[in-house]
Amino acid sequence: MKQIKHTILIIIAFALMVNVGIAQNSTNDTREMIHFGVKIGANLANIYDTEGEDFTANSKIGWAGGVFASIPIGEYLGIQPEFLFSQKGYKGSGSFLGSEYKYSRTSNFIDLPVFVAIKPTNFITILAGPQFSYLLKETNKFDNEFVSTEDEQEFDNDNIRRNTLCMVGGFDLDYQQFVFGARVGIDLQNNKGDGTSTIPRYKNIWYQATVGVRLFSN
């Protein structure tokens, strides 16, 4: 996990040094150019249950980052695939027999969105499309006045879904070599595998903000 963060930061720092002298003039129209770049940011994630299970939680912040490509199909339309490391999950607190406790779950995913990109101007891109997410691992934490535990697990429940189809939408704002992105995503499948998993049964929902750098254009 630390190596992934350090690698992304090093790539972005290198890209900034390379591009500082060759940034394009902001008036140039680049909508029909192919772009490749890197991005890093954060998710504000939570969960919800569409089947009415009595399980609620609070939002949790996690890391997000990876690479992207912008492939035009004309001046106003294109395809934008991305490859991201993305942390989702939830947290909460409560009281049991007068003892306060806190808990959290951090889920590490590889996210592969493929966006349809609508480009009304050179400075804004509207994005929407499906996403395939693969669950790498989960970390559960529990704290109260008597005990504090942290468990990185290969899943207590063997029927947890690790491959999930999602839907994501948002926009990018482009300024010279920089790309500022905002996304909202939601799982289309819940985590209960073939239907026998029930504790807890949920789907992820997340809001994502990133800053990216175009490494090169063609």
Secondary structure, DSSP 8 states (H G I E B T S, - for coil): -HHHHHHHHHHHHHHHHHHTTT---TTS--TTS-EEEEEEEEEEEEEE-TT--S---B-EEEEEEEEEEEEESSSSEEEEEEEEEEEEEEEEEEEETTEEEEEEEEEEEEEEEEEEEE-SSSSEEEEEEEEEEEEEEEEEEEEESS-EEEEEES-SSTT---EEEEEEEEEEEEETTEEEEEEEEEESS-S-TTTT--TT--EEEEEEEEEEEEEEE-
